[in-house]
Each structure stands twice: as structure tokens, then as C-alpha cells.
Amino acid sequence: MPISLADWKGVPPPSTTLLEGRFIRLEKLDPARHADDLWQAFQGPGADPKLWDYLPYGPFTERSAFNDWLNNHAANSDPYFFSVIDRASGQVQGILSLMSIVPAQGRIEIGHVTFGAPMQRSPKSTEAVYLLAKEAFALGYRRLEWKCNNANARSRYAAERLGFSFEGVFRQHMVVKGQNRDTAWYSILDSEWPKVGAGFERWLSEDNQSGSGQVKGLVECRG
């Protein structure tokens, strides 16, 4: 049966500049304050050598090119970029964005996920996605998307772990860095968010996240 949207009037674009979490906070990307830490997180000693494999840019060998890249991101409203700041250390350790923003249709995507090594496989990376998803649905969006190169096993695993539903593959969707990209599509709908969001909150809680690590996995917390 078709869902009636007779009263649908669209939703506002994202405009928040700060989202607070337990492990991290998200601040609107500000290269003047965030660039030094991001350069170290992405290009410094101990940086993830696979970080740029499936991104349409990077790696950067020169700081000037990196600064131009950040400044371009910061100037845009779509994608709308956030820096991820570790609450314990105050270090900026990653970026991600809300993008493909279509307020009239209530559709939005989390993308350009670029997390430095200190964020990976930690509650910080999960909480960053949770905070953006929570904000998107609080604004009234009906559909939250996640898209990635179908060859990117890490991103596909992350999408499913985070509660996104697989929808299919767009074959020969793009050419990226001289390579074909088949794009895997995932989504969370507003009707699914209460369960998915509650799972995030249980997983991030003090009862579940102790000094020795998690008690239950995110999929288990989602039930």
C-alpha cells in the first residue's frame, strides 16, 4: 500500500556546527584549526597505508595540496564536512560528511569517511557515524544512504555492521583514479532508525564500553 505523504513539505539542510558524543565531538571542518592534526593523522608516521585506496583523492605528498583539498571541503555546503575530535586528547583524527543532500525529498548520505589510524576499530569511528545519522533523522530526513566501491570490503562490512541495509550494485557507475567503480548502495530509513539508533546507544553506553573493550558487539546490541 502506498505511503501517504500528503503533508510532506521537505526538510532543512544540515547547518549544525557541533555534535557532542561520549568519545568524540564533531565540529564543522575548519582548516585553520584542524589542518595540522589532520595532516599528521592522514599522512604522518603510522598513517594507514590503505586509507586512500578507494577515495577519489589522495594520498598527498605536499602539504600545500592537502591544504587546498581541506579548504575546498570547508567551503562547500554539500558535502557538509565535519572534523572528528577525540575528547580525551583534543586531537583531530578524522573527517566525514553529510552529502548528496536533497531536502525536498528527505534524502541524505554519509560519505567521504576518512579516519586516521587512531580512530579505526574503535568506539570513536562508530560514534562519529551515529552522531551524523542521529542528526540527519532529527532534521526529518526519510532516507540515509551509504555508498562505496563494491571492491571495498572494509566499507561494505562497516555499512552492514552499522545497520545499513544492502540495496544492490550499480555496475560501471564511475571511473575513479583511472579504475572502474561498481558502487554498492546501502540505506537506513526513518522507520528503521529507532531500532538502529537504540542499538548504537546500547553499544556506546558505559555498561557496554569498559576499559577492557566492548561487552557486546554492535549487531548484538541492535538485536
VENDA-V179822 format. One record per residue. N is the residue number from 1. RES is the residue in one small letter. SS is DSSP state (helix for helix, strand for strand, loop for the rest). PSI is psi in whole degrees, 0 to 359 (* if undefined). NEAR is the number of other ideal C-beta (glycine too) atoms within 8 Angstrom. Layout:
n-><N/N>
res-><RES/RES>
ss-><SS/SS>
psi-><PSI/PSI>
near-><NEAR/NEAR>
This chain:
n-><1/2/3/4/5/6/7/8/9/10/11/12/13/14/15/16/17/18/19/20/21/22/23/24/25/26/27/28/29/30/31/32/33/34/35/36/37/38/39/40/41/42/43/44/45/46/47/48/49/50/51/52/53/54/55/56/57/58/59/60/61/62/63/64/65/66/67/68/69/70/71/72/73/74/75/76/77/78/79/80/81/82/83/84/85/86/87/88/89/90/91/92/93/94/95/96/97/98/99/100/101/102/103/104/105/106/107/108/109/110/111/112/113/114/115/116/117/118/119/120/121/122/123/124/125/126/127/128/129/130/131/132/133/134/135/136/137/138/139/140/141/142/143/144/145/146/147/148/149/150/151/152/153/154/155/156/157/158/159/160/161/162/163/164/165/166/167/168/169/170/171/172/173/174/175/176/177/178/179/180/181/182/183/184/185/186/187/188/189/190/191/192/193/194/195/196/197/198/199/200/201/202/203/204/205/206/207/208/209/210/211/212/213/214/215/216/217/218/219/220/221/222/223>
res-><m/p/i/s/l/a/d/w/k/g/v/p/p/p/s/t/t/l/l/e/g/r/f/i/r/l/e/k/l/d/p/a/r/h/a/d/d/l/w/q/a/f/q/g/p/g/a/d/p/k/l/w/d/y/l/p/y/g/p/f/t/e/r/s/a/f/n/d/w/l/n/n/h/a/a/n/s/d/p/y/f/f/s/v/i/d/r/a/s/g/q/v/q/g/i/l/s/l/m/s/i/v/p/a/q/g/r/i/e/i/g/h/v/t/f/g/a/p/m/q/r/s/p/k/s/t/e/a/v/y/l/l/a/k/e/a/f/a/l/g/y/r/r/l/e/w/k/c/n/n/a/n/a/r/s/r/y/a/a/e/r/l/g/f/s/f/e/g/v/f/r/q/h/m/v/v/k/g/q/n/r/d/t/a/w/y/s/i/l/d/s/e/w/p/k/v/g/a/g/f/e/r/w/l/s/e/d/n/q/s/g/s/g/q/v/k/g/l/v/e/c/r/g>
ss-><loop/loop/loop/loop/loop/loop/loop/loop/loop/loop/loop/loop/loop/loop/loop/loop/loop/strand/strand/strand/loop/loop/loop/strand/strand/strand/strand/strand/loop/loop/helix/helix/helix/helix/helix/helix/helix/helix/helix/helix/helix/helix/helix/loop/loop/loop/loop/loop/loop/loop/loop/loop/loop/loop/loop/loop/loop/loop/loop/loop/loop/loop/helix/helix/helix/helix/helix/helix/helix/helix/helix/helix/helix/helix/helix/loop/loop/loop/loop/strand/strand/strand/strand/strand/strand/strand/loop/loop/loop/loop/loop/strand/strand/strand/strand/strand/strand/strand/strand/strand/strand/strand/loop/loop/loop/loop/strand/strand/strand/strand/strand/strand/strand/strand/strand/loop/loop/loop/loop/loop/loop/loop/helix/helix/helix/helix/helix/helix/helix/helix/helix/helix/helix/helix/helix/helix/helix/helix/loop/loop/loop/loop/strand/strand/strand/strand/strand/strand/strand/loop/loop/loop/helix/helix/helix/helix/helix/helix/helix/helix/helix/loop/loop/loop/strand/strand/strand/strand/strand/strand/strand/strand/strand/strand/strand/strand/loop/loop/strand/strand/strand/strand/strand/strand/strand/strand/strand/strand/strand/helix/helix/helix/helix/helix/helix/helix/helix/helix/helix/helix/helix/helix/helix/helix/loop/loop/loop/loop/strand/strand/loop/loop/strand/strand/loop/loop/loop/helix/helix/helix/helix/helix/loop>
psi-><131/143/124/128/40/330/8/129/10/180/163/156/158/142/355/149/355/130/125/133/186/317/331/168/151/126/142/134/125/96/326/326/336/344/318/313/321/322/316/319/324/328/353/184/136/3/150/116/342/4/321/1/320/13/151/3/173/170/165/128/343/137/327/319/322/316/318/319/314/317/321/317/314/333/346/150/349/103/151/105/144/146/146/120/122/123/326/317/339/3/144/121/0/174/159/171/159/135/178/50/118/82/324/331/354/38/136/158/148/126/186/39/114/99/129/166/322/343/335/141/42/163/336/318/319/317/327/316/318/314/320/320/315/317/317/314/331/329/348/9/145/338/127/126/156/126/146/164/130/339/352/87/324/317/322/318/317/315/314/320/323/355/7/143/133/133/343/182/128/108/142/48/324/165/119/122/41/13/147/141/117/129/125/133/137/159/160/131/158/327/338/341/319/315/315/315/320/324/317/313/320/318/323/353/159/327/329/332/102/179/337/2/189/150/311/149/164/319/320/320/330/338/*>
near-><2/3/4/4/5/4/4/6/3/7/7/7/8/11/5/7/5/8/11/4/13/8/11/14/9/13/11/11/12/9/10/5/6/13/11/6/10/15/11/9/15/14/8/8/3/4/11/7/4/6/12/8/6/9/9/4/5/8/7/10/4/6/7/6/9/14/10/8/11/13/9/8/13/11/5/9/5/9/10/13/13/15/14/15/12/14/10/5/5/6/9/12/14/16/12/15/12/14/12/9/13/8/9/5/8/14/11/15/12/15/11/11/9/10/12/15/8/10/14/9/3/9/10/15/12/13/14/17/12/13/12/14/15/11/12/13/12/6/9/8/12/8/12/15/12/14/9/12/11/10/7/11/6/7/13/12/8/8/13/10/8/10/11/11/7/10/6/6/8/8/5/5/7/6/6/9/4/4/6/6/11/12/12/15/12/14/11/12/9/9/5/10/12/7/9/12/12/9/14/16/9/11/15/14/8/5/4/12/11/8/3/3/5/9/6/8/7/12/7/7/12/12/5>
